[in-house]
Amino acid sequence: MQHSPDSSSASSRPGYLAEVTLAMVRIRDTTASGRLSIRNGEQFGIAHLYFKQALLVHVAGDKRDGEIVLQDLLSWSKGNIRFDAAISVDYEDVTWQQAQIFARWLSFLEMRALLQGIPRSRLNGLMHSLTGSLPGQPLALPQEVKHYEEYSETAGIRQRQRIGGRVNQVVERAISKEQLQHVSHSAVRHMNTFVQQTGQVTQRFVKVLQEKRRS
C-alpha cells in the first residue's frame, strides 16, 4: 500500500480527522493489510488497528483492553497517523463489542468528513464496507430456550395439573352426590372388613407362636 506524505505521517493539526478518514478510505479501496497507528496529539495515547485485506482483526494500544482503546479514539480530535504494511498479526480476535465501537467511530468520521472537505462520493458507505464482515452481536435467546429443561419440567407439571383438574370435573359431573355417598360408605365397609380379617389372622398367628414356645 503506497502512501503520500500527508497520509503516512500527519502532524497535529485540525485536519487530523480528514487524514484518518482518508487513510481508512485507502485501506478499504486497496483491501490493504497492515497496521494503522494513531497517536493522540493532545495527550498521551496510541491506538494500533491491524487489518487483513481491509478487515479489522486486532486492536492494541497503550490501554490493554481493545474496547477502551477504541473508546478513546471516539474523543480524539488531533493526532498523527502512520500505516505500516509490513506489520501484521497472525490471528483475529476482534469481538462484537469492539466491532460496535469501531462502527461508531467510522460513522463519526463519515459525518465529519463532509465538514473536512471530503466528497461524499469518496466515502461511499465506508462504515458498512469495513464492518460488514466483523462479528455481530449474538441474538438473545428467549428464557424458555436458554432454560429449556427447567421450563419443560414446569410446563409438564402444569399440564398434568390441568389434566387432573379436568378429570376431576368429568368425574364429578358423571357421578351424582348419592352415588358418591354410596361409594364412600361401601369403601368404609370394605375397609372395616379388611381390618377385622387382618386382626383375626394376627391373633391366630400369635396363638400358634405361643403354643410352639410351650412345647
N, C-alpha and C positions, 0 to 999 in steps of 0.2 A: 504494500500500500504506500504510494508516494504522497508526500506532504509538501505543501507550500510553507514558507516560513511562518505565516500567520496561523497555521493550524497545528504545527508541531510544537511551538513554544510561544504562548501568548503572554504578554506582560499584564500586570494588574491594571486593568483599565475598564471603563464601563462596558466595552464591547465583549467582555468575558462570556456573557450569555449567548451572544451571536457566535462566538468562536466554538463554544462547546456544542452548540446546536449544529453548526456546520460539520464538526467532527463526527457527530452521530449520523448525520446525513451521508457522509462519505463512507462510514463503516457499513451502513445499510446498502448503499449503491454498489459498493465493491465487494460485498459479502466478506469483509475483512476478518482476519484472525489476529489476535494480539492483545496488548494491554493498553488501555486508556488510563493515564494517570492524571488526576486533577488535584491541584494544591490550592488550598484556601488562601486568598490574597489579603484577607483582613485579620485572620487569626490562625494559629497553628491547626492544621488539619489536612489530611490527604486521603484520597479515595482511589483505589485501583479497581477498574472494571475490566474483567477478562472476557474476551469474545472468541468464539469459534464459529467461523463463517457467519458472522453478524449475529450470532446467538450469544446472549449473556450467559456465561457458565460459572462464573465465580466472582465474588465481591470481597475485597480486603481493604485495609487501611490502618490508620492509627488507632481506630477502635477495633476490638476483636470481633465484635458482633457485626455481621454484614448488614443487618437491618438498621442498626444505629448509623453505620457509615452512609447508607442511602438516605436516612432521615436527615443527616447533616447536609447532604447535597441540596435538599429542598430549600435550605435557608441561605446558601452561598450566592452572593451577587458579584464577587470579584475572585479571580483566581488565574492560575496558569495551567495549561493542558499540554499533554505530550502523549503521542501514540507510538508504541514500540511493537512492531510486527514480529520481532524476534523473541518476545517474551510471551510465554503461554503456559497453560496448565493442562495436565492430562486427565482431569476429572471434571465432573459437572455436579455442583452441589447447591445451585440456586433453589431456594424454597419458594412456595407460592406466596408467602408473606413478603419476601424480598421482591418477587415479581410485581406484586401490587404497588409497592413503594416506587419501584423503578418506573412503572407505568405512570404513576402520578408525576414523577419528575419529568418524564418525557412530555406529558401533557402540558406541564408548566412551561417547558422550553418552547413547545409549539405555540402556546398562547403569547409568549413574549417575543417570538421570532419576528412577527409582523412589525412589532414596535422597534425591533432592531434592524429593520430594513430588508429582511429575508423574504423573497417572494413566496407566496403560498404554494406555487407550483413546485418549488424545490422540496417542500415538506412532504406533501402528497401522502398523508397517512403515516407519518414517521412512527408514532407511538404504536399503532396496530401492527405495523410490519416488524418492529423489533420485539414485540411482546407476544405475538400470536403463537409462538412455539414454546413459550415458557410455562412452567407448572401453573395450573389454575387452582383456585380454592376448591377443596373437595366438597361434594354435596353432603349436606347434613341429613343423615338418615332419621326417619321418624323414630320416636322412642319405642314404638311397637316392634320395629325391625331390629333395633340395637339390642333390645332385651326380649327377643322373641320367645325364649324358653319360659321366662317369668310370665309374660303376657299370655302365652299359650296355656300354661298351667292354671292361671287365674281365670282365663276365659272358659277352660274346661270345667272348673268348679262352678262357675256361674251358670254354665249351660246345664250341668247336672242338677243344680238347684232349681232352675226354671222347669226342667223336665219333671222333677219330683213334685213341684208345686202343681203342675198341670195334671199329673197322675192323681194326686190327692183330690183335685177338683172333680175329675171324672168319677173317682170312686164315691165321693160324697154325693154327686148327682145321681149315680146309678143305684145307691143303696139308701133306702129310707131310714128314718130315725128308728122305727120299730125294728127293722132288720138289724141295724147296728146294735140296738139293745139286746136283741136275741143272740147275736154273735158274741157280745160281751158276756152275757150270762152263761152261754154254752162254754166259752173259753174258761170261765171261772170254775164251772163244774168239772171240766176235764182236768184242770189243774189240781183241784181238791182230790179227785180220784187218784191222780198220779202221786200226790204227796202221801195219801193213805197207803197205797200199794208199796211205795218206797219204804215207809215206816214199818210195814209188816215184814218185808224182806229183811230189813235191818235187824228187827227183833229176832227173826229165825236164825239169822247168821250169828248173832251174839249168843243165842241159846246153844247152838252147835259148838261154838268155841268153848263155852263153859263146860259142857259135857265132856269134851275131849280133855280138858285140863283135869277134871275129876278122875277120869280113867287113867 
